[in-house]
C-alpha cells in the first residue's frame, strides 16, 4: 500500500487543481441565447476538457476543407478533434460554404471551428477595382495592404459600414445554415488584432488599423450584429498578443482567450510561461493555442501544467514539417492527455 500512497495523493491533488481551474470559468457561454448544442459543447469544454486534457486540432487549408485533418489521419491513423475552417475566400466563385463539409465533420464527432481572414477593398475609394486584402500595409510584406478603417466601419451610413454589413450578411447566412444543422462553432474573429502596436510597431490586419478602442468597438459591433440576426451557435474566442490588455473586449464578450505562437524551435515545449501569463490576466477564461508552428508535446504540457484547451498548428508549411513530422503525429495522438475526434464527448 505504501507504493500506492504517493501516486494516489498526486492524483487527488491534480483532480482538486483541475476542479479549481474549471470553477473559475462561467457555467454558460456569453451568449445568453446560445443554442442547446452550443451550451452542451461549452459545458463539455469547461467540465470535461479544461485543465484535464487537451483537444488536438488543425486548420483548414485556407478556406472550407479538411485537407490537413485527412493528412494527419494518413500519418497517424486518427483524426484531430477540432477542424478550424476559414471564411477567407467567402467571395470565391464555386466555393460552397453551404456544402456538407462542416456537417460531415460534426457528424463524425469532430468539433467545428471558424476564423475569418476578412478581406476588404484595397482601393482607398472602397471600390473592388484594385482587389481585396485583409493585411494592413505593414502586414502585407510586399503585397498591397488596405487602410480600411475599423473606426469608420461602425459608423452607420458610412461607406465602410455598408461594406461590412454586406459582408456580415453573407457570413450570417452561412452561420445560420450551420445553426439549423445543430452545429456549434468555436468562433475566432479578428485574430491577432494588436499586432506589434504595443511593441513600437503597427497592426498586421486592417481590424487593428485604428488602435485598441476602435478594434473593441468593431468586435462588439460584429458580435451584436450576429446575435441580432439570430446567430446563437458561436463560442467566442479572442486572441491575445500577451501585451495587449487594452485590446481585450471584456469578460462579458469573450468565452475563450487564445494565443498564436510562431518562430519556435522544434523542442515541443509547453509554452508554460505564456499559459501562466494568460491565466493570471484572464483567470475566468479557458485558454487555447489557436495557431502555432511547433506543436507542444503532451509530456511537456502535462509536466508543466500548461494544458491548453486545444492546440492547432497552422496549415502548410507548418502542420507537416521537420518539427511536426509523421513520427511526432503518431506519438502525439496516442498520448492519454490528447483527445482525438473519436474521443470527443466520451
Phi and psi in degrees as a GROMACS rama.xvg file:
@    title "Ramachandran Plot"
@    xaxis  label "Phi"
@    yaxis  label "Psi"
@TYPE xy
-61.6839  -34.8603  UNK-2
-65.5546  -27.9209  UNK-3
-87.3834  -14.3564  UNK-4
-61.8176  -54.7345  UNK-5
-66.8721  -42.0869  UNK-6
-60.0448  -37.5928  UNK-7
-66.1494  -40.9668  UNK-8
-61.8272  -45.4684  UNK-9
-62.6494  -40.4792  UNK-10
-63.2137  -41.8187  UNK-11
-65.5661  -41.205  UNK-12
-63.1757  -39.9  UNK-13
-63.7138  -43.3221  UNK-14
-60.3666  -41.446  UNK-15
-65.1408  -41.1279  UNK-16
-63.8338  -45.8002  UNK-17
-64.4509  -39.9211  UNK-18
-64.2805  -40.1296  UNK-19
-64.8956  -36.4755  UNK-20
-63.756  -44.8812  UNK-21
-69.5346  -31.5425  UNK-22
-62.7016  -25.1828  UNK-23
-76.7482  -16.4949  UNK-24
-86.6449  132.819  UNK-25
-52.4424  147.277  UNK-26
-76.3369  -18.6564  UNK-27
-127.775  154.046  UNK-28
-66.5165  165.381  UNK-29
-67.761  -25.3069  UNK-30
-80.7947  106.881  UNK-31
-69.1196  -11.9067  UNK-32
-105.224  18.1388  UNK-33
-54.1457  140.404  UNK-34
-64.1823  161.344  UNK-35
-58.7679  -46.6129  UNK-36
-59.681  -32.9372  UNK-37
-69.4871  -43.1221  UNK-38
-63.5266  -38.1923  UNK-39
-65.9378  -41.754  UNK-40
-64.5189  -44.8859  UNK-41
-59.2578  -44.3462  UNK-42
-63.1477  -39.7586  UNK-43
-61.4735  -45.9104  UNK-44
-61.521  -45.2139  UNK-45
-69.4433  -45.6773  UNK-46
-93.6161  -29.7649  UNK-47
-107.189  -28.4856  UNK-48
-106.231  -54.4426  UNK-49
-55.2212  124.033  UNK-50
80.9981  -6.00817  UNK-51
-116.293  -49.4127  UNK-52
-136.866  178.903  UNK-53
-130.843  126.358  UNK-54
-78.4568  127.738  UNK-55
-76.1824  148.499  UNK-56
-150.85  169.4  UNK-57
-155.663  170.931  UNK-58
-100.082  157.026  UNK-59
-69.6735  160.448  UNK-60
-83.7825  70.2151  UNK-61
79.5399  -9.66168  UNK-62
-149.842  -103.638  UNK-63
-128.874  78.828  UNK-64
-158.643  169.247  UNK-65
-119.515  33.5203  UNK-66
-57.3146  -48.9842  UNK-67
-70.7056  -34.4692  UNK-68
-62.0993  -40.4975  UNK-69
-65.5107  -37.939  UNK-70
-63.4061  -39.3072  UNK-71
-65.2359  -41.7055  UNK-72
-61.2644  -41.4456  UNK-73
-62.5924  -33.5329  UNK-74
-85.2003  -35.3503  UNK-75
-118.075  -10.8464  UNK-76
78.5998  8.82116  UNK-77
-144.942  151.128  UNK-78
-92.6721  146.213  UNK-79
-64.821  159.074  UNK-80
-76.4515  -31.7604  UNK-81
-121.495  130.421  UNK-82
-117.154  123.845  UNK-83
-105.696  107.88  UNK-84
-81.8697  170.455  UNK-85
-138.958  129.473  UNK-86
-82.8087  15.9696  UNK-87
-50.9047  -41.2233  UNK-88
-104.696  39.5228  UNK-89
-65.7896  -16.2978  UNK-90
-91.9499  -8.88183  UNK-91
-70.5385  122.569  UNK-92
-62.3639  137.701  UNK-93
89.559  -10.8763  UNK-94
-93.3583  112.485  UNK-95
-101.155  95.3201  UNK-96
-71.4671  -8.63465  UNK-97
-91.7705  0.81668  UNK-98
-69.9707  178.054  UNK-99
-83.3139  5.00156  UNK-100
-60.7073  -50.375  UNK-101
-65.1576  -40.2149  UNK-102
-63.4572  -42.6594  UNK-103
-62.4142  -41.6195  UNK-104
-64.059  -45.4241  UNK-105
-62.8573  -44.8834  UNK-106
-66.9913  -25.3803  UNK-107
-80.9637  -0.462472  UNK-108
105.35  -2.38355  UNK-109
-81.3249  160.851  UNK-110
-97.9696  134.509  UNK-111
-98.4137  130.36  UNK-112
-121.826  158.197  UNK-113
-142.24  136.444  UNK-114
-116.842  177.167  UNK-115
-147.651  103.109  UNK-116
-77.96  88.2351  UNK-117
-80.8355  109.081  UNK-118
-90.3561  139.935  UNK-119
-132.746  168.298  UNK-120
-58.8758  139.071  UNK-121
-78.5051  -38.5038  UNK-122
-59.3285  131.24  UNK-123
-63.8514  -21.3166  UNK-124
-83.391  0.411266  UNK-125
66.6425  23.8125  UNK-126
-90.0717  166.34  UNK-127
-87.0325  4.93705  UNK-128
-58.7388  -39.1912  UNK-129
-103.241  12.8256  UNK-130
90.6663  -166.788  UNK-131
-130.801  158.84  UNK-132
-155.939  154.163  UNK-133
-109.403  -16.7582  UNK-134
-75.3798  148.072  UNK-135
-75.8989  168.336  UNK-136
-56.9154  -34.5736  UNK-137
-68.4961  -42.0045  UNK-138
-79.4715  -12.6812  UNK-139
-70.1375  -27.4267  UNK-140
49.966  62.3508  UNK-141
95.3956  -17.9733  UNK-142
-91.7129  177.895  UNK-143
-86.2974  118.033  UNK-144
-94.6329  173.948  UNK-145
-121.14  142.063  UNK-146
-97.9842  16.5011  UNK-147
-46.3505  133.276  UNK-148
-98.5119  114.462  UNK-149
-65.6438  -28.1923  UNK-150
-64.7955  -44.9596  UNK-151
-74.7871  -22.3666  UNK-152
-64.7446  -24.0361  UNK-153
-97.9018  4.32852  UNK-154
-87.2772  114.817  UNK-155
-55.2293  133.264  UNK-156
88.5747  -10.6393  UNK-157
-74.2808  156.091  UNK-158
-58.5229  -38.5972  UNK-159
-64.2673  -39.8329  UNK-160
-64.8094  -39.5176  UNK-161
-59.6925  -42.5734  UNK-162
-65.7448  -47.3506  UNK-163
-70.1115  -30.1149  UNK-164
-67.8539  -40.3674  UNK-165
-62.0908  -43.6842  UNK-166
-65.6637  -44.2059  UNK-167
-62.3673  -36.7779  UNK-168
-60.6693  -38.3558  UNK-169
-63.536  -46.5147  UNK-170
-67.3386  -37.2064  UNK-171
-56.6957  -42.9562  UNK-172
-62.0085  -36.2997  UNK-173
-70.8884  -46.7659  UNK-174
-64.4365  -37.8408  UNK-175
-66.6132  -34.3767  UNK-176
-60.944  -46.9904  UNK-177
-66.1324  -37.4748  UNK-178
-61.5213  -42.6461  UNK-179
-63.1478  -26.1475  UNK-180
-86.223  1.31157  UNK-181
78.2495  26.4305  UNK-182
-101.517  114.248  UNK-183
-81.2821  152.649  UNK-184
-132.701  132.594  UNK-185
-78.4256  111.207  UNK-186
-111.248  117.23  UNK-187
-123.266  80.2077  UNK-188
-83.5901  157.585  UNK-189
54.4461  45.5147  UNK-190
-68.9401  155.222  UNK-191
51.7813  40.5202  UNK-192
-61.6899  -42.5795  UNK-193
-71.1681  -27.8165  UNK-194
55.9126  -129.008  UNK-195
-101.688  16.2387  UNK-196
-61.6718  -30.6914  UNK-197
-93.571  9.44547  UNK-198
-125.987  30.757  UNK-199
83.1086  5.72859  UNK-200
-113.218  -149.309  UNK-201
-133.983  175.169  UNK-202
-72.6029  152.97  UNK-203
-91.9418  -24.9502  UNK-204
-124.111  157.668  UNK-205
-61.4384  -29.1965  UNK-206
-68.312  -6.80305  UNK-207
-106.962  4.57496  UNK-208
-58.586  -33.0067  UNK-209
-108.409  14.3424  UNK-210
93.4007  -178.768  UNK-211
-64.7552  -47.8538  UNK-212
-63.8976  -42.5848  UNK-213
-65.3436  -38.2683  UNK-214
-61.527  -46.2184  UNK-215
-63.2993  -38.4472  UNK-216
-63.0381  -40.0705  UNK-217
-66.1559  -44.8589  UNK-218
-56.9106  -48.3074  UNK-219
-69.2247  -35.8755  UNK-220
-61.0946  -49.1526  UNK-221
-65.4712  -40.9613  UNK-222
-61.5918  -46.1471  UNK-223
-64.2882  -39.8695  UNK-224
-60.6818  -46.2329  UNK-225
-62.3664  -46.7653  UNK-226
-64.7521  -41.6206  UNK-227
-66.4905  -20.8425  UNK-228
-98.1598  16.9157  UNK-229
89.477  9.05492  UNK-230
-86.4419  113.929  UNK-231
-136.173  29.039  UNK-232
-114.624  27.3188  UNK-233
-113.931  138.301  UNK-234
-107.157  116.409  UNK-235
-85.5733  130.238  UNK-236
-119.866  130.86  UNK-237
-112.59  140.474  UNK-238
-104.976  126.918  UNK-239
-97.594  143.655  UNK-240
-99.274  15.5001  UNK-241
77.7177  -34.9929  UNK-242
-114.267  25.4263  UNK-243
-122.065  43.8704  UNK-244
-55.2354  -33.2813  UNK-245
-70.7412  -10.5825  UNK-246
-97.0461  -3.12343  UNK-247
-73.8648  124.548  UNK-248
-65.7628  -24.7908  UNK-249
122.715  151.7  UNK-250
-57.7023  -31.339  UNK-251
-72.9961  -8.22393  UNK-252
-123.461  6.69537  UNK-253
-135.09  132.553  UNK-254
-94.7006  -39.4373  UNK-255
-135.535  138.862  UNK-256
-102.978  130.879  UNK-257
-117.231  164.06  UNK-258
-134.057  135.781  UNK-259
-107.631  126.955  UNK-260
-134.715  123.139  UNK-261
-127.941  178.541  UNK-262
62.0004  49.4002  UNK-263
-116.7  133.636  UNK-264
-65.8121  165.735  UNK-265
-82.813  53.4969  UNK-266
-94.7641  -11.748  UNK-267
53.7471  45.1239  UNK-268
-75.0336  175.711  UNK-269
-92.1537  -10.95  UNK-270
59.927  40.6653  UNK-271
-57.2623  -43.8577  UNK-272
-60.882  -40.9942  UNK-273
-69.7883  -41.0485  UNK-274
-58.6295  -48.2099  UNK-275
-67.346  -37.8113  UNK-276
-62.8086  -46.7915  UNK-277
-66.0681  -36.3584  UNK-278
-65.6695  -36.1357  UNK-279
-67.9071  -39.7253  UNK-280
-73.7908  -38.5423  UNK-281
-130.455  66.5137  UNK-282
-66.1037  -17.8426  UNK-283
-98.0433  15.966  UNK-284
-125.933  141.319  UNK-285
-69.5356  151.911  UNK-286
-121.009  134.628  UNK-287
-128.223  148.061  UNK-288
-98.306  91.0307  UNK-289
-80.4698  -22.3132  UNK-290
-146.782  147.718  UNK-291
-165.241  167.573  UNK-292
-96.2844  -62.6601  UNK-293
-87.7582  119.143  UNK-294
-71.5219  132.595  UNK-295
-64.5891  140.207  UNK-296
-76.9089  149.056  UNK-297
-62.9047  -41.6558  UNK-298
-61.9145  -42.1982  UNK-299
-66.6518  -43.7398  UNK-300
-62.9725  -39.9942  UNK-301
-69.3413  -44.3134  UNK-302
-62.1933  -41.1309  UNK-303
-90.3208  -5.35006  UNK-304
70.1692  19.109  UNK-305
-99.294  70.2494  UNK-306
-90.8011  89.046  UNK-307
-61.0932  148.151  UNK-308
-59.6466  -48.2395  UNK-309
-146.954  156.633  UNK-310
-127.08  133.301  UNK-311
-143.002  98.8234  UNK-312
-63.1768  151.006  UNK-313
-67.2399  160.769  UNK-314
-66.4599  -163.251  UNK-315
-54.1515  141.035  UNK-316
-91.8302  8.01631  UNK-317
-89.322  -39.2217  UNK-318
-61.0782  -38.0324  UNK-319
-121.166  94.1483  UNK-320
-141.119  -178.945  UNK-321
-61.9012  -31.7825  UNK-322
-70.923  -47.6929  UNK-323
-109.978  69.6123  UNK-324
-82.9286  -179.882  UNK-325
-60.3418  -40.6765  UNK-326
-63.8283  -38.2828  UNK-327
-61.7907  -47.3942  UNK-328
-62.1371  -40.071  UNK-329
-62.4896  -44.2611  UNK-330
-68.4665  -45.601  UNK-331
-58.7931  -48.1504  UNK-332
-77.253  -8.31431  UNK-333
-92.3068  -9.18468  UNK-334
-73.377  143.733  UNK-335
-62.3828  -33.267  UNK-336
-66.2351  -29.428  UNK-337
-94.3974  129.238  UNK-338
-96.4487  132.657  UNK-339
-105.89  176.094  UNK-340
-60.5108  -37.3904  UNK-341
-71.487  -10.056  UNK-342
-105.588  -6.03144  UNK-343
-62.4498  129.129  UNK-344
81.4978  -1.24666  UNK-345
